[in-house]
Amino acid sequence: MFGLILILFSGFAVNGQTPPKTESGVDLANIARVNQGNSYITLPADIGNLEPLWFEANSSPNFFIRQFKNARLMGVLTPQIIIRMYQERSFPVRTPSYIPQIAAYYLLSSGQQRGSTTIYGKIAHHSNGQDGDFFQENGDVNLLSGDFATNFVEWGIIKTNQVTSLNAQGFYKASLAVHPGSWSSKELEGRYSPVRLNTAITMYKLPRLSDGPDMKARISLKGEASWMFGQVHEWSGFDQERINLKLTFYYHPKFLEDIGLFVQLYHGMDYYNIYFDHQLDVVRFGLMTEKLRF
């Protein structure tokens, strides 16, 4: 794994070239921010079949590694952590998801009319920091202290384009994530999808000149879908449980400086480490740090 990390970053010793600026001002840092995701905290008002929570919080800061602002090649370190506080006695926070990751982005092309094309690669780890037996004596998954760990690589392409008719900036992503069996807990074999095809479409309403010099996007809509391949329980090749869907609407009111409001619809596998066997259908509300400048 460390060899792959060295290969991934070997290109940073080479000087990058300054790409032409796109009409909407979308640079490589903004492309990476959209793809890496945002920090958020939910309100205790979920609708659906998720266990009652006081909140779910995602801390996902991005640390950029680049020679200069307009470099074509850039690395991103993201020490992501997701926690859930349950509405139970003593308000427990159980088995947080630790998802540290390292990614490299390369801007292939950029132009005022055609937008831009970026490719990226990522190496990530996902675990819950526990060391107990995966199964309880009765055969159920040990959700409280069972050991969950997987490592994966992901490759993808991101297209950006300005949608003039909507005065919006679009981001379109397709990627493939692979979880090698030797990089994961042995108990996940046959239960956890080893290969996933991910797609996403994001639209940001572009700011107006009257919004002032800050020029922050105040409205965005993001749709995500992933299909899980490989043996998972007794699912057939086209079982509907193989698909995960997420739709997020974000609004940044002017009276809030660094955070905005979001509502999210999610259907699919629970992404919270060892809880992956649960199927969720939830609507969530909360605060998000999606602050994109154009």
C-alpha positions as CSV (number, residue, x, y, z in Angstrom):
1,M,0.0,0.0,0.0
2,F,2.8,2.4,0.9
3,G,4.4,1.6,-2.5
4,L,1.2,2.8,-4.2
5,I,1.3,6.0,-2.2
6,L,4.9,6.7,-3.3
7,I,3.9,6.1,-7.0
8,L,0.9,8.3,-6.6
9,F,3.0,11.2,-5.5
10,S,6.1,10.7,-7.5
11,G,4.8,13.2,-10.1
12,F,4.9,16.1,-7.7
13,A,8.6,16.4,-8.2
14,V,7.8,17.6,-11.8
15,N,6.9,21.2,-12.4
16,G,3.3,21.7,-13.3
17,Q,2.0,24.0,-16.0
18,T,-0.4,26.8,-15.6
19,P,-3.7,25.9,-17.3
20,P,-5.9,28.5,-19.0
21,K,-8.6,29.8,-16.6
22,T,-12.1,28.6,-17.4
23,E,-14.9,31.1,-17.9
24,S,-16.5,30.3,-14.6
25,G,-13.2,30.3,-12.7
26,V,-13.3,26.6,-11.7
27,D,-9.8,25.6,-10.7
28,L,-8.4,22.3,-9.6
29,A,-8.9,23.0,-5.9
30,N,-12.7,23.5,-6.4
31,I,-12.9,20.4,-8.5
32,A,-11.3,18.4,-5.7
33,R,-13.5,20.0,-3.0
34,V,-16.6,19.0,-4.8
35,N,-15.4,15.4,-5.3
36,Q,-13.9,14.9,-1.7
37,G,-17.2,16.0,0.0
38,N,-18.0,18.4,2.8
39,S,-18.1,18.5,6.6
40,Y,-21.6,18.5,8.0
41,I,-23.7,17.9,11.1
42,T,-27.2,16.6,11.0
43,L,-30.1,17.7,13.2
44,P,-32.0,15.2,15.4
45,A,-34.9,15.2,13.0
46,D,-34.2,12.3,10.6
47,I,-37.2,10.8,8.8
48,G,-36.8,7.1,8.0
49,N,-35.5,3.8,9.4
50,L,-32.2,5.1,10.9
51,E,-31.8,4.6,14.6
52,P,-32.7,7.7,16.6
53,L,-29.7,10.0,16.7
54,W,-28.8,13.3,18.3
55,F,-26.6,13.9,15.3
56,E,-24.3,12.5,12.7
57,A,-21.2,14.5,12.1
58,N,-18.7,14.3,9.2
59,S,-15.4,16.0,9.7
60,S,-13.7,16.0,6.3
61,P,-11.0,18.7,6.1
62,N,-8.9,18.8,2.9
63,F,-5.2,19.6,2.9
64,F,-3.9,20.5,-0.6
65,I,-0.4,19.6,-1.8
66,R,0.6,21.7,-4.8
67,Q,3.4,23.9,-6.1
68,F,1.3,26.9,-6.9
69,K,-2.4,27.8,-7.1
70,N,-2.8,27.1,-10.8
71,A,-0.8,23.8,-11.0
72,R,-2.3,21.0,-13.1
73,L,-1.2,18.4,-10.6
74,M,-2.3,18.4,-7.0
75,G,-2.5,16.0,-4.0
76,V,-5.2,16.0,-1.3
77,L,-4.9,14.6,2.2
78,T,-8.3,14.1,3.9
79,P,-8.4,12.6,7.4
80,Q,-12.2,12.0,7.3
81,I,-14.1,10.9,10.4
82,I,-17.8,10.2,10.7
83,I,-19.5,9.8,14.1
84,R,-23.1,9.2,15.3
85,M,-24.4,10.1,18.7
86,Y,-27.4,7.9,19.6
87,Q,-30.4,8.9,21.6
88,E,-29.8,6.4,24.3
89,R,-28.7,6.4,27.9
90,S,-25.4,8.3,28.3
91,F,-25.7,9.5,24.7
92,P,-23.1,7.0,23.3
93,V,-21.0,7.6,20.2
94,R,-20.4,4.1,18.8
95,T,-17.6,2.8,16.5
96,P,-16.8,6.0,14.5
97,S,-15.9,5.6,10.9
98,Y,-12.3,6.5,10.2
99,I,-11.7,7.1,6.5
100,P,-8.2,8.7,6.0
101,Q,-7.4,9.0,2.3
102,I,-4.8,10.4,-0.1
103,A,-5.7,11.5,-3.6
104,A,-4.0,12.9,-6.7
105,Y,-5.8,15.1,-9.3
106,Y,-4.5,16.0,-12.7
107,L,-6.2,18.6,-14.9
108,L,-6.1,17.2,-18.5
109,S,-7.7,20.1,-20.3
110,S,-9.4,23.4,-19.6
111,G,-11.1,26.0,-21.8
112,Q,-13.7,28.7,-21.7
113,Q,-16.1,26.9,-24.1
114,R,-15.5,23.2,-23.3
115,G,-15.1,23.3,-19.5
116,S,-12.4,21.0,-18.1
117,T,-11.5,17.4,-17.8
118,T,-9.7,16.0,-14.7
119,I,-8.6,12.5,-13.8
120,Y,-7.9,11.4,-10.2
121,G,-6.7,8.4,-8.2
122,K,-7.3,7.7,-4.5
123,I,-6.1,5.3,-1.8
124,A,-8.3,5.1,1.3
125,H,-8.7,3.2,4.5
126,H,-12.1,2.6,6.2
127,S,-12.3,1.1,9.7
128,N,-14.1,1.5,13.1
129,G,-11.1,1.3,15.4
130,Q,-12.3,-1.8,17.2
131,D,-10.6,-5.2,17.8
132,G,-13.4,-7.5,19.0
133,D,-14.8,-10.5,17.2
134,F,-16.8,-9.7,14.1
135,F,-19.6,-12.1,15.1
136,Q,-21.3,-12.6,18.4
137,E,-21.9,-16.1,19.7
138,N,-25.4,-16.2,18.3
139,G,-24.0,-15.5,14.8
140,D,-25.1,-11.8,14.6
141,V,-22.7,-9.1,13.6
142,N,-21.0,-7.5,16.7
143,L,-22.0,-3.9,16.1
144,L,-20.6,-2.6,19.4
145,S,-17.0,-3.8,19.3
146,G,-16.6,-6.0,16.2
147,D,-13.5,-5.3,14.0
148,F,-14.3,-3.7,10.6
149,A,-11.5,-2.7,8.2
150,T,-11.1,-2.3,4.5
151,N,-8.7,-0.5,2.2
152,F,-9.6,0.5,-1.3
153,V,-8.3,2.3,-4.4
154,E,-10.5,4.5,-6.7
155,W,-9.9,5.9,-10.1
156,G,-12.2,8.4,-11.8
157,I,-12.8,11.2,-14.3
158,I,-14.5,14.5,-13.6
159,K,-15.9,16.8,-16.3
160,T,-17.0,20.4,-15.6
161,N,-19.1,22.6,-17.8
162,Q,-21.0,25.8,-17.5
163,V,-24.8,25.4,-18.1
164,T,-25.6,28.8,-19.5
165,S,-29.3,28.3,-19.7
166,L,-29.4,27.8,-15.9
167,N,-26.5,30.1,-15.0
168,A,-25.0,27.1,-13.3
169,Q,-21.7,25.2,-13.1
170,G,-21.9,21.5,-13.6
171,F,-19.6,18.7,-12.3
172,Y,-20.0,15.2,-13.7
173,K,-18.1,12.3,-12.2
174,A,-17.6,8.6,-12.9
175,S,-15.3,6.4,-10.9
176,L,-14.5,2.7,-10.1
177,A,-13.6,1.7,-6.5
178,V,-11.9,-1.6,-5.7
179,H,-11.6,-3.3,-2.3
180,P,-9.0,-6.1,-2.7
181,G,-9.9,-9.1,-0.5
182,S,-6.3,-9.2,1.0
183,W,-6.8,-5.5,2.1
184,S,-10.0,-6.2,4.0
185,S,-11.2,-8.1,7.1
186,K,-11.7,-11.7,6.0
187,E,-15.3,-11.7,7.5
188,L,-16.3,-9.2,4.8
189,E,-15.9,-11.7,2.0
190,G,-19.3,-12.5,0.4
191,R,-21.0,-9.8,2.5
192,Y,-19.3,-6.5,1.4
193,S,-19.1,-5.5,-2.3
194,P,-15.5,-5.5,-3.5
195,V,-16.1,-3.4,-6.7
196,R,-18.3,-0.3,-7.0
197,L,-19.1,1.9,-9.9
198,N,-19.8,5.5,-8.7
199,T,-21.4,8.4,-10.5
200,A,-22.3,11.9,-9.5
201,I,-23.8,15.0,-11.0
202,T,-23.5,18.4,-9.2
203,M,-25.0,21.7,-10.1
204,Y,-24.0,25.0,-8.5
205,K,-26.1,28.1,-9.1
206,L,-23.5,30.7,-10.1
207,P,-23.4,33.9,-8.1
208,R,-24.4,37.2,-9.5
209,L,-22.1,40.3,-9.6
210,S,-24.6,41.9,-7.2
211,D,-23.6,39.3,-4.6
212,G,-20.4,41.2,-3.9
213,P,-16.7,40.4,-4.3
214,D,-16.9,37.1,-2.3
215,M,-18.8,35.4,-5.2
216,K,-19.8,32.3,-3.2
217,A,-22.2,29.8,-4.7
218,R,-25.3,29.8,-2.5
219,I,-27.4,27.0,-4.0
220,S,-26.3,23.5,-5.1
221,L,-28.0,20.2,-6.0
222,K,-26.0,17.0,-6.0
223,G,-27.2,13.5,-7.2
224,E,-25.1,10.4,-6.5
225,A,-25.5,6.8,-7.5
226,S,-23.3,3.7,-7.0
227,W,-23.7,0.1,-8.1
228,M,-22.1,-2.7,-6.0
229,F,-20.6,-5.6,-8.0
230,G,-19.4,-9.0,-6.7
231,Q,-20.9,-11.6,-4.4
232,V,-23.0,-10.0,-1.6
233,H,-25.1,-12.4,0.4
234,E,-27.5,-14.2,-2.1
235,W,-28.2,-11.1,-4.1
236,S,-28.7,-11.6,-7.8
237,G,-26.7,-9.7,-10.4
238,F,-29.5,-7.1,-10.8
239,D,-30.9,-7.0,-7.3
240,Q,-32.2,-3.5,-6.4
241,E,-30.3,-3.7,-3.1
242,R,-27.0,-3.3,-5.1
243,I,-27.8,0.4,-5.8
244,N,-27.2,3.3,-3.5
245,L,-28.8,6.7,-4.2
246,K,-28.2,10.1,-2.6
247,L,-29.7,13.5,-3.4
248,T,-28.5,16.6,-1.5
249,F,-29.9,20.1,-1.8
250,Y,-27.8,22.9,-0.2
251,Y,-28.6,26.5,0.5
252,H,-26.2,29.1,1.9
253,P,-28.2,32.1,3.2
254,K,-26.4,35.5,3.2
255,F,-26.7,35.8,7.0
256,L,-24.5,32.8,7.6
257,E,-20.8,33.2,6.8
258,D,-19.2,29.8,6.7
259,I,-22.0,27.3,6.8
260,G,-25.3,26.6,5.0
261,L,-28.4,24.4,5.3
262,F,-29.0,21.1,3.6
263,V,-31.6,18.4,3.1
264,Q,-30.6,15.0,1.9
265,L,-32.5,11.9,0.7
266,Y,-30.6,8.6,1.0
267,H,-31.5,5.1,-0.1
268,G,-29.1,2.1,0.1
269,M,-26.4,0.4,2.2
270,D,-25.5,2.0,5.5
271,Y,-22.1,3.6,5.0
272,Y,-21.3,3.6,8.8
273,N,-18.5,0.9,8.9
274,I,-19.8,-2.3,10.5
275,Y,-23.4,-1.3,10.1
276,F,-23.1,-1.9,6.3
277,D,-25.7,-4.8,6.4
278,H,-28.4,-2.3,7.2
279,Q,-30.5,-0.9,4.4
280,L,-31.4,2.8,4.9
281,D,-34.2,5.0,3.6
282,V,-33.9,8.4,5.3
283,V,-34.4,12.1,4.8
284,R,-32.0,14.2,6.8
285,F,-31.5,17.9,7.6
286,G,-28.5,19.7,8.9
287,L,-25.6,22.2,8.5
288,M,-22.9,21.9,5.9
289,T,-19.6,23.7,5.1
290,E,-20.0,23.7,1.4
291,K,-18.4,27.0,0.6
292,L,-17.4,27.2,-3.1
293,R,-16.1,30.5,-4.7
294,F,-16.2,31.1,-8.4
